[in-house]
Structures are given as structure tokens and as C-alpha cells.
Amino acid sequence: MFPRYRPFVLLVILVLSISFISSIQASGDSSNEDVICVEDGSCYPRLFEPTTEFQKIKAGQDLPPGLHVRLNIYTGEKEAKLMDNEDTTPDLSLSINREDEGYSVVPLDNVTESVEQSVEDVDSQKFSTPPADTSKPNAKIPISDHQRFVADLEVIMKPHDFDENRLSEALDSMEDLVHEIDFGKLLAKDDGLSAVVNLMSPKWPVDIRLKSATIIGSAVQNNPPVQHSALKLDLVSRVLENISSEQHPKVLSRYMYAFSSIVRGNKQAIRIVNERNGLTRLAELYPKHQNEDFQKKCAVFVTDFLNPDMEEAEELTEQIETSYNVLRSEEMEQWCNHLQRTLLNSSIGQDTKEKTIRGLSMIKSQASESCLINSELQPWIKLELSEFENDQDFDEYVRMLRSLEQ
């Protein structure tokens, strides 16, 4: 009878085999949901298992909430551990904030707060509380830029350990990086800013001084926490000393750029300039340097110094008080005369003329008795008006010229 039942037996065996194989596959699929296997044959849990020590986050792993996550900028690998109220993070690590999309990279030092905290602003008893830092870390900065920053900073902090070419390259790279607000803040941590200012010393070559001044100006510009750090380091006085001793025209102009960036719109910086007789010292230097770019930057500095309503003043710090930014009558008169003589120089360009006119107009608006337009400049003003008064592109220039006629 067996031959008669053979088809039935074979069918039963086939069904049981399929069921068994399916159960194995289902079991395997369930297992694969919890395990990740890679090409070399090794496997690891899909869910990251944190400990009190930093561990590498492997490819594809999911992170439970509430971890201290960081990016090791030497290896480029993300690491995580359990949060600890007393944990500290080395200066050259980066914490990563998990957001809706991707990660936000934030430099941390002595971390005791949650992962979602931004860069801690430096505080000082000597100066008022730093301005609130409302900027958010830029999540789009590539890891390679952070690694480049660390390498450049190492050279800048120990310039004598490297040859001049390597130092020059590091300064070029750093100048490119500090236009990004996050890197400006990183440079302001510890002694970064001070190290750059040290490279503005006359003992360094022109190329090094030039690039260092550019870094300072770029780092503090429109970056309130960095501007505050610059004041703590007394960079106003230090850069003013550099300006007083510098002879190279290009370097001198770049020093003025750095100086203006530190002082612009900042009440405390303006007070320091007054205490150090900064405007008087600049006025003494102004005629000694027949450098159009330097003189143009001085005119801009005077304009900004006297203008309490400039946009940067409201963004960077509290409103400037009149007592901090008003020049003495003799300073007003001195600058008024300097700027008029510059305008009578027929070799200056239109941009220099406009910036000089703006400075002169600002002085006259605040101290008309100390700033009298001399007989030589009056005919020049009339000639300028006849040339530009019908040109709409020069409406502001014409308006400032007319303000000098009054």
C-alpha cells in the first residue's frame, strides 16, 4: 500500500520543510533587526550600549537619548558615553547636539551641562557680563575644517617650533576659518587671540604681522563674545601700541582694521580708547603717514567712534552713552583740520573722499564750533557739488557736502 500513499507523504514532507525554513528565516530576520553585520564578518548590536567611558559609535548604530556625544576631531569618529555631572571633555574635542536634521557641532571645555548647550561665554569680573550669545552653532561646518583649525592653532600657539613658511600657511588658513563665527569663538578660548596679537610684534616679518592683524579683525567683527574676550586681554591698548610703532604702510592699515573691529559699537572699548588718549595718538600719527588707505580707515574709525546710533552698537552691546564717545574740543578741531587737508589732496580716490567727508560731517554735526570749514575747502565743496548734485548715485555724498556748507 505504500506506493499508493507515497504522493501524500511527499506532500506532507514538502509542507513541513517549507514551514521549517520559513520559521528559520523569520527567526533570522528578527535577529538581524538587533544586530549589524559587516563585510569582514564581525557583528555588533544595532542599539549603542553606553558606558561611563567614551566608545566609538559604529556605522548604523542607534543612540538612546540622554548621552554625552562628541566628535573626536583627530580620528573623525563619533563617540558617546553616559552623561556624568562631573565629566570633563578635553579642549580639542567637540560635542554634537542631535537636532531634527543631522548634528550640530559645538566646542566644549569642562562640560557639566547637557549635550544641547552651546559654547560657554567667558566671564570676567573686570568687565561687565558678556553680551548674550544668540548665535547657533553651524552644523554644516565640515569635520576637515575643525581638524584644520586645531592644526593651525598648534602652530600659532608655538610659532618658534615651526619654520616661517609653515607659520605663514597656518595664518592664511586661520584667517579663512575665523570668518565663521564658531571658529572666532574657538580662537578666543584660552590664549588664542593673545597668541595672534603677539605675532603683530615688530620682531616678526611683514607678512606675519599683516596676516595676524587680519585674523584679529576678522575674528572680532560682528562676534560679540570674541569682542568681549578681546577687551579682557586689553587688545585695545596692545593694538594701539602696535599702530604707534608700525612703519610699514600695508601693515599699518591692517592694524587699523583690527583696531576698528575691536572698538566698533562697544561702550567699554570706547571708554578704554578715551582713557588711553587713543584719538589724540591717532591724530598725531595721521599726518606722519601719507598713506591713503590708513587715512581712510582713520576717517571711518572717527565716524564710527562718534556715531552712537550705528547698527553694530545695538547688536554688540548696550547703547553707547554720550560721555564715552564724545571727543574733547581740541580733538574735534584736530581731526576736523586733518580731514579737510586730506580732501584737498587731489590724488585721493572717490572712496577715500566719501569716507573722509562722512567723518568730517559727523564731527561738524557734533561740534560745529570746534570744526570750522576753512576758506580753502569751501571752493572745493562747490566744485564737488556741481559735479555730483545731479547724479542720483551720489545722493548721500551730496547731502554730506551740503551739510558742510551750513
Secondary structure, DSSP 8 states (H G I E B T S, - for coil): -HHHHHHHHHHHHHHHHHHHHHHHHHHHHHHHTTEEE-TTS-EEESB----SS-EE--TT-B--SSEEEEEETTTTEEEEEE--TT----TTEEEEEE-SSSEEEEE-SS--S-TT--------SSS-----------TTS-HHHHHHHHHHHHHHHSGGGS-HHHHHHHHHHHHHHTTSHHHHHHHHSTTHHHHHHHTTSTTS-HHHHHHHHHHHHHHHTT-HHHHHHHHHTTHHHHHHHHHHH---HHHHHHHHHHHHHHHTT-HHHHHHHHHTTHHHHHHHHGGG---HHHHHHHHHHHHHHH-TT-HHHHHHSS---HHHH---HHHHHHHHHHHHHHHT-TTS-HHHHHHHHHHHHHHHHH-TTT----TTHHHHHHHHHHHHTT-GGGHHHHHHHHHHH-
